[in-house]
């Protein structure tokens, strides 16, 4: 049964929260296996996934966000949340007054968006530090960091403009998600969809704003990022398990997407349990 509105902290295992200026900033940890049925939030939500992984399902769309990812939801956007692993989020919620006085804030969070931005992850670590401080400058520092974060989010690529989603597209998407390590031929996807292969390619690109090959590459990168943050497997093994030809191939693609090597990505996003504070932040 649908529910809402719901606090962003429902189901959390721990949380630290501060109201500063026109924003609410939360450091929240969610336990593995948590599932929240259809709901919405009264405020817009900008979340940086510091560790773990979350899957959010919107009508006709699913977003998987691993460590290092960013999720943006406008107020009132219904969705379903599922956490595959214990996850730590840095969440910024502008209030209605904030959106009115800072017009650009409303534009940043006026649609569902997701992506990976190492710079945003670095800002979230600074926000964690300031949330633990209580001197007379911490609110000023927090607000400044929040505005920097919103500026980065505002420059993320926009989602593709809405194109009609034919019923067969869900079957193609499911096939790609379930076997992303292989490279299916368009003829195979056309047979699955029951339409001409070139029509599959054109329609997929119009709906997703990228080619089928780029979509598969993103799924492989998602799998690699999850392995890097949740396992100690050697990098060469991570690459093969994610569908890359070898470690060098994974390194090139991850560096292109995030600016980080696999070893650096693992060091930043898996250096500690999500329940532990970043270095230098011990209470």
C-alpha positions as a Markdown table, in Angstrom:
| # | Residue | x | y | z |
|---|---|---|---|---|
| 1 | Unk | 0.0 | 0.0 | 0.0 |
| 2 | Unk | 1.3 | 3.5 | -0.9 |
| 3 | Unk | 2.4 | 5.7 | 2.0 |
| 4 | Unk | 3.7 | 9.2 | 2.4 |
| 5 | Unk | 4.9 | 11.7 | 3.2 |
| 6 | Unk | 7.9 | 10.0 | 4.9 |
| 7 | Unk | 11.0 | 11.2 | 6.6 |
| 8 | Unk | 14.3 | 10.5 | 4.8 |
| 9 | Unk | 15.5 | 8.9 | 8.1 |
| 10 | Unk | 12.8 | 6.2 | 8.3 |
| 11 | Unk | 14.4 | 2.8 | 8.9 |
| 12 | Unk | 17.8 | 4.3 | 9.7 |
| 13 | Unk | 20.2 | 2.7 | 12.2 |
| 14 | Unk | 21.9 | 5.9 | 13.1 |
| 15 | Unk | 21.6 | 9.6 | 12.1 |
| 16 | Unk | 23.2 | 13.0 | 12.8 |
| 17 | Unk | 21.2 | 16.0 | 11.6 |
| 18 | Unk | 21.4 | 19.8 | 11.6 |
| 19 | Unk | 19.1 | 22.6 | 10.3 |
| 20 | Unk | 21.3 | 25.3 | 8.8 |
| 21 | Unk | 19.9 | 28.3 | 6.9 |
| 22 | Unk | 17.4 | 27.1 | 4.3 |
| 23 | Unk | 18.6 | 23.4 | 4.5 |
| 24 | Unk | 18.4 | 20.3 | 6.6 |
| 25 | Unk | 21.6 | 18.2 | 6.5 |
| 26 | Unk | 21.6 | 14.5 | 7.6 |
| 27 | Unk | 24.3 | 11.9 | 8.0 |
| 28 | Unk | 22.3 | 8.7 | 7.9 |
| 29 | Unk | 23.0 | 4.9 | 7.9 |
| 30 | Unk | 20.5 | 2.4 | 6.6 |
| 31 | Unk | 20.7 | -1.3 | 7.3 |
| 32 | Unk | 21.1 | -4.0 | 4.6 |
| 33 | Unk | 17.8 | -5.4 | 3.4 |
| 34 | Unk | 15.7 | -2.4 | 4.3 |
| 35 | Unk | 12.7 | -2.0 | 2.0 |
| 36 | Unk | 10.4 | 1.1 | 2.1 |
| 37 | Unk | 7.2 | 0.8 | 0.1 |
| 38 | Unk | 5.9 | 3.6 | -2.2 |
| 39 | Unk | 6.2 | 7.0 | -0.5 |
| 40 | Unk | 7.4 | 10.5 | -1.1 |
| 41 | Unk | 9.1 | 13.3 | 0.8 |
| 42 | Unk | 7.8 | 16.8 | 1.4 |
| 43 | Unk | 11.2 | 18.4 | 0.7 |
| 44 | Unk | 13.5 | 17.9 | -2.2 |
| 45 | Unk | 16.3 | 15.4 | -1.5 |
| 46 | Unk | 19.9 | 15.5 | -2.7 |
| 47 | Unk | 21.7 | 12.3 | -1.5 |
| 48 | Unk | 25.4 | 11.4 | -1.8 |
| 49 | Unk | 25.9 | 7.6 | -1.4 |
| 50 | Unk | 29.1 | 7.4 | 0.7 |
| 51 | Unk | 29.1 | 3.6 | 1.0 |
| 52 | Unk | 26.8 | 0.7 | 0.2 |
| 53 | Unk | 24.2 | 0.7 | -2.5 |
| 54 | Unk | 20.5 | 1.8 | -2.9 |
| 55 | Unk | 17.9 | 0.9 | -5.6 |
| 56 | Unk | 15.1 | 3.4 | -6.1 |
| 57 | Unk | 12.1 | 2.6 | -8.3 |
| 58 | Unk | 10.0 | 5.3 | -9.8 |
| 59 | Unk | 7.0 | 4.8 | -12.1 |
| 60 | Unk | 8.5 | 3.2 | -15.3 |
| 61 | Unk | 12.1 | 3.7 | -14.1 |
| 62 | Unk | 14.7 | 2.1 | -11.8 |
| 63 | Unk | 17.8 | 3.9 | -10.5 |
| 64 | Unk | 20.7 | 1.9 | -9.0 |
| 65 | Unk | 23.2 | 4.1 | -7.1 |
| 66 | Unk | 26.4 | 2.6 | -5.7 |
| 67 | Unk | 29.0 | 4.3 | -3.5 |
| 68 | Unk | 30.1 | 7.6 | -4.9 |
| 69 | Unk | 26.7 | 8.2 | -6.6 |
| 70 | Unk | 24.3 | 11.1 | -6.2 |
| 71 | Unk | 20.5 | 10.8 | -6.2 |
| 72 | Unk | 18.2 | 13.8 | -6.7 |
| 73 | Unk | 14.4 | 13.8 | -6.1 |
| 74 | Unk | 12.0 | 16.7 | -6.2 |
| 75 | Unk | 9.4 | 17.0 | -3.5 |
| 76 | Unk | 6.4 | 14.8 | -3.8 |
| 77 | Unk | 8.1 | 12.3 | -6.2 |
| 78 | Unk | 6.8 | 8.8 | -5.3 |
| 79 | Unk | 9.4 | 6.0 | -5.2 |
| 80 | Unk | 10.3 | 2.7 | -3.6 |
| 81 | Unk | 13.6 | 2.2 | -1.7 |
| 82 | Unk | 15.6 | -1.0 | -1.3 |
| 83 | Unk | 19.1 | -1.2 | 0.2 |
| 84 | Unk | 21.2 | -4.3 | -0.8 |
| 85 | Unk | 23.9 | -3.5 | 1.7 |
| 86 | Unk | 24.4 | -1.3 | 4.8 |
| 87 | Unk | 24.7 | 2.2 | 3.4 |
| 88 | Unk | 25.7 | 5.6 | 4.5 |
| 89 | Unk | 24.1 | 8.7 | 2.9 |
| 90 | Unk | 24.8 | 12.4 | 3.2 |
| 91 | Unk | 21.3 | 14.0 | 2.5 |
| 92 | Unk | 20.6 | 17.7 | 1.9 |
| 93 | Unk | 16.9 | 18.8 | 2.0 |
| 94 | Unk | 16.1 | 22.5 | 1.1 |
| 95 | Unk | 12.9 | 23.8 | 2.7 |
| 96 | Unk | 10.2 | 25.6 | 0.8 |
| 97 | Unk | 11.5 | 29.0 | 1.9 |
| 98 | Unk | 15.0 | 28.0 | 0.7 |
| 99 | Unk | 13.7 | 27.2 | -2.7 |
| 100 | Unk | 11.8 | 30.5 | -2.9 |
| 101 | Unk | 14.8 | 32.6 | -1.8 |
| 102 | Unk | 17.4 | 30.6 | -3.8 |
| 103 | Unk | 15.7 | 30.1 | -7.2 |
| 104 | Unk | 18.6 | 28.0 | -8.5 |
| 105 | Unk | 18.0 | 25.4 | -5.7 |
| 106 | Unk | 14.6 | 24.6 | -7.1 |
| 107 | Unk | 16.1 | 24.2 | -10.6 |
| 108 | Unk | 18.7 | 21.7 | -9.2 |
| 109 | Unk | 16.1 | 19.5 | -7.7 |
| 110 | Unk | 13.1 | 19.8 | -10.1 |
| 111 | Unk | 13.5 | 16.3 | -11.6 |
| 112 | Unk | 14.9 | 12.8 | -10.8 |
| 113 | Unk | 18.6 | 12.6 | -11.6 |
| 114 | Unk | 21.5 | 10.4 | -10.7 |
| 115 | Unk | 25.2 | 10.1 | -11.5 |
| 116 | Unk | 28.7 | 9.8 | -10.0 |
| 117 | Unk | 30.8 | 12.8 | -9.0 |
| 118 | Unk | 34.0 | 12.3 | -7.0 |
| 119 | Unk | 34.0 | 16.0 | -6.2 |
| 120 | Unk | 30.6 | 15.7 | -4.5 |
| 121 | Unk | 31.8 | 12.7 | -2.5 |
| 122 | Unk | 34.8 | 14.8 | -1.3 |
| 123 | Unk | 32.4 | 17.6 | -0.3 |
| 124 | Unk | 30.3 | 15.1 | 1.6 |
| 125 | Unk | 33.3 | 14.2 | 3.8 |
| 126 | Unk | 33.8 | 17.8 | 4.7 |
| 127 | Unk | 30.1 | 18.1 | 5.5 |
| 128 | Unk | 30.5 | 15.0 | 7.8 |
| 129 | Unk | 33.3 | 16.8 | 9.7 |
| 130 | Unk | 31.2 | 20.0 | 10.1 |
| 131 | Unk | 28.2 | 18.1 | 11.4 |
| 132 | Unk | 30.3 | 17.0 | 14.3 |
| 133 | Unk | 31.5 | 20.5 | 15.2 |
| 134 | Unk | 29.5 | 22.8 | 17.4 |
| 135 | Unk | 31.5 | 26.1 | 17.3 |
| 136 | Unk | 30.1 | 29.4 | 16.2 |
| 137 | Unk | 31.4 | 28.9 | 12.6 |
| 138 | Unk | 30.1 | 25.4 | 11.9 |
| 139 | Unk | 26.7 | 26.6 | 10.5 |
| 140 | Unk | 28.4 | 29.1 | 8.2 |
| 141 | Unk | 30.8 | 26.4 | 7.0 |
| 142 | Unk | 28.0 | 23.9 | 6.5 |
| 143 | Unk | 25.9 | 26.3 | 4.5 |
| 144 | Unk | 28.8 | 27.1 | 2.2 |
| 145 | Unk | 29.6 | 23.4 | 1.6 |
| 146 | Unk | 25.9 | 22.7 | 0.9 |
| 147 | Unk | 25.8 | 25.4 | -1.8 |
| 148 | Unk | 29.0 | 24.0 | -3.3 |
| 149 | Unk | 27.4 | 20.6 | -3.4 |
| 150 | Unk | 24.2 | 21.9 | -5.1 |
| 151 | Unk | 26.3 | 23.7 | -7.7 |
| 152 | Unk | 28.0 | 20.4 | -8.6 |
| 153 | Unk | 24.7 | 18.6 | -8.7 |
| 154 | Unk | 23.3 | 21.3 | -10.9 |
| 155 | Unk | 26.0 | 20.7 | -13.5 |
| 156 | Unk | 25.3 | 16.9 | -13.7 |
| 157 | Unk | 24.0 | 15.8 | -17.1 |
| 158 | Unk | 20.2 | 16.1 | -17.3 |
| 159 | Unk | 18.1 | 13.0 | -17.9 |
| 160 | Unk | 16.9 | 12.4 | -21.5 |
| 161 | Unk | 13.7 | 14.1 | -22.5 |
| 162 | Unk | 10.7 | 11.8 | -22.1 |
| 163 | Unk | 10.1 | 9.6 | -25.1 |
| 164 | Unk | 7.3 | 7.0 | -25.4 |
| 165 | Unk | 8.2 | 3.7 | -23.7 |
| 166 | Unk | 6.8 | 0.8 | -25.7 |
| 167 | Unk | 5.9 | -2.3 | -23.7 |
| 168 | Unk | 8.7 | -4.4 | -25.2 |
| 169 | Unk | 11.4 | -2.0 | -23.9 |
| 170 | Unk | 11.1 | -3.4 | -20.4 |
| 171 | Unk | 11.9 | -6.9 | -21.7 |
| 172 | Unk | 15.0 | -5.5 | -23.4 |
| 173 | Unk | 16.1 | -3.6 | -20.3 |
| 174 | Unk | 15.6 | -6.7 | -18.1 |
| 175 | Unk | 17.7 | -8.8 | -20.5 |
| 176 | Unk | 20.5 | -6.3 | -20.4 |
| 177 | Unk | 20.5 | -6.0 | -16.6 |
| 178 | Unk | 20.4 | -9.8 | -16.1 |
| 179 | Unk | 23.3 | -10.5 | -18.5 |
| 180 | Unk | 25.3 | -7.3 | -18.7 |
| 181 | Unk | 28.6 | -9.2 | -18.9 |
| 182 | Unk | 27.8 | -10.3 | -22.4 |
| 183 | Unk | 27.3 | -8.2 | -25.5 |
| 184 | Unk | 24.1 | -9.3 | -27.2 |
| 185 | Unk | 23.6 | -8.7 | -30.9 |
| 186 | Unk | 20.9 | -6.3 | -32.0 |
| 187 | Unk | 19.2 | -9.1 | -33.9 |
| 188 | Unk | 18.8 | -11.0 | -30.6 |
| 189 | Unk | 17.2 | -8.0 | -28.9 |
| 190 | Unk | 15.0 | -7.4 | -31.9 |
| 191 | Unk | 13.7 | -11.0 | -31.7 |
| 192 | Unk | 13.1 | -10.5 | -27.9 |
| 193 | Unk | 11.2 | -7.3 | -28.5 |
| 194 | Unk | 9.4 | -8.5 | -31.6 |
| 195 | Unk | 10.4 | -5.5 | -33.7 |
| 196 | Unk | 13.2 | -4.7 | -36.1 |
| 197 | Unk | 16.7 | -4.4 | -34.6 |
| 198 | Unk | 17.2 | -0.9 | -35.8 |
| 199 | Unk | 14.0 | 0.2 | -34.2 |
| 200 | Unk | 15.2 | -1.3 | -30.9 |
| 201 | Unk | 18.4 | 0.8 | -31.2 |
| 202 | Unk | 16.6 | 4.0 | -32.1 |
| 203 | Unk | 13.9 | 3.7 | -29.4 |
| 204 | Unk | 16.3 | 2.7 | -26.7 |
| 205 | Unk | 18.5 | 5.7 | -27.5 |
| 206 | Unk | 15.5 | 8.1 | -27.5 |
| 207 | Unk | 14.3 | 6.9 | -24.1 |
| 208 | Unk | 17.6 | 6.5 | -22.3 |
| 209 | Unk | 19.6 | 9.3 | -24.0 |
| 210 | Unk | 22.5 | 6.9 | -24.7 |
| 211 | Unk | 23.2 | 3.8 | -26.8 |
| 212 | Unk | 22.7 | 0.2 | -25.7 |
| 213 | Unk | 26.5 | -0.2 | -25.6 |
| 214 | Unk | 26.8 | 2.8 | -23.3 |
| 215 | Unk | 24.0 | 1.5 | -21.1 |
| 216 | Unk | 25.8 | -1.9 | -20.7 |
| 217 | Unk | 29.0 | -0.1 | -19.9 |
| 218 | Unk | 27.3 | 1.7 | -17.1 |
| 219 | Unk | 25.9 | -1.5 | -15.7 |
| 220 | Unk | 29.4 | -3.0 | -15.7 |
| 221 | Unk | 30.8 | 0.0 | -14.0 |
| 222 | Unk | 28.1 | -0.2 | -11.4 |
| 223 | Unk | 28.9 | -3.8 | -10.8 |
| 224 | Unk | 32.6 | -3.0 | -10.5 |
| 225 | Unk | 32.0 | -0.1 | -8.1 |
| 226 | Unk | 29.9 | -2.3 | -5.9 |
| 227 | Unk | 32.7 | -5.0 | -5.8 |
| 228 | Unk | 35.3 | -2.4 | -5.1 |
| 229 | Unk | 33.4 | -1.0 | -2.1 |
| 230 | Unk | 32.0 | -4.3 | -0.7 |
| 231 | Unk | 34.8 | -6.9 | -1.3 |
| 232 | Unk | 38.5 | -7.4 | -1.0 |
| 233 | Unk | 38.8 | -9.3 | -4.3 |
| 234 | Unk | 41.9 | -8.5 | -6.4 |
| 235 | Unk | 41.3 | -5.8 | -9.0 |
| 236 | Unk | 41.8 | -8.3 | -11.9 |
| 237 | Unk | 39.1 | -10.5 | -10.5 |
| 238 | Unk | 36.7 | -7.6 | -10.0 |
| 239 | Unk | 37.2 | -6.6 | -13.6 |
| 240 | Unk | 36.4 | -10.0 | -15.0 |
| 241 | Unk | 33.4 | -10.5 | -12.7 |
| 242 | Unk | 32.0 | -7.1 | -13.9 |
| 243 | Unk | 32.3 | -8.1 | -17.6 |
| 244 | Unk | 35.5 | -6.2 | -18.5 |
| 245 | Unk | 38.1 | -7.9 | -20.7 |
| 246 | Unk | 40.8 | -7.3 | -18.1 |
| 247 | Unk | 41.9 | -4.9 | -15.3 |
| 248 | Unk | 43.3 | -2.3 | -17.7 |
| 249 | Unk | 40.0 | -2.1 | -19.5 |
| 250 | Unk | 38.1 | -1.6 | -16.2 |
| 251 | Unk | 40.7 | 1.0 | -15.1 |
| 252 | Unk | 40.2 | 3.0 | -18.3 |
| 253 | Unk | 36.4 | 3.0 | -18.1 |
| 254 | Unk | 36.3 | 3.8 | -14.4 |
| 255 | Unk | 38.8 | 6.7 | -14.8 |
| 256 | Unk | 36.8 | 8.1 | -17.7 |
| 257 | Unk | 33.6 | 7.9 | -15.6 |
| 258 | Unk | 34.9 | 9.1 | -12.2 |
| 259 | Unk | 38.4 | 10.4 | -12.6 |
| 260 | Unk | 39.7 | 7.7 | -10.2 |
| 261 | Unk | 41.6 | 4.5 | -10.6 |
| 262 | Unk | 40.0 | 1.3 | -9.1 |
| 263 | Unk | 42.5 | 1.3 | -6.3 |
| 264 | Unk | 41.9 | 5.0 | -5.5 |
| 265 | Unk | 38.1 | 4.5 | -5.7 |
| 266 | Unk | 38.3 | 1.6 | -3.3 |
| 267 | Unk | 40.5 | 3.6 | -0.9 |
| 268 | Unk | 38.1 | 6.5 | -0.9 |
| 269 | Unk | 34.7 | 4.7 | -0.7 |
| 270 | Unk | 35.6 | 1.5 | 1.1 |
| 271 | Unk | 38.2 | 2.6 | 3.6 |
| 272 | Unk | 35.9 | 2.0 | 6.6 |
| 273 | Unk | 32.6 | 0.7 | 7.7 |
| 274 | Unk | 29.7 | 3.2 | 7.0 |
| 275 | Unk | 29.0 | 3.2 | 10.7 |
| 276 | Unk | 32.5 | 4.5 | 11.4 |
| 277 | Unk | 33.2 | 8.3 | 11.1 |
| 278 | Unk | 35.8 | 9.4 | 8.5 |
| 279 | Unk | 39.4 | 9.9 | 9.6 |
| 280 | Unk | 39.8 | 12.7 | 12.0 |
| 281 | Unk | 36.2 | 12.7 | 13.0 |
| 282 | Unk | 36.2 | 10.4 | 16.0 |
| 283 | Unk | 33.8 | 11.7 | 18.7 |
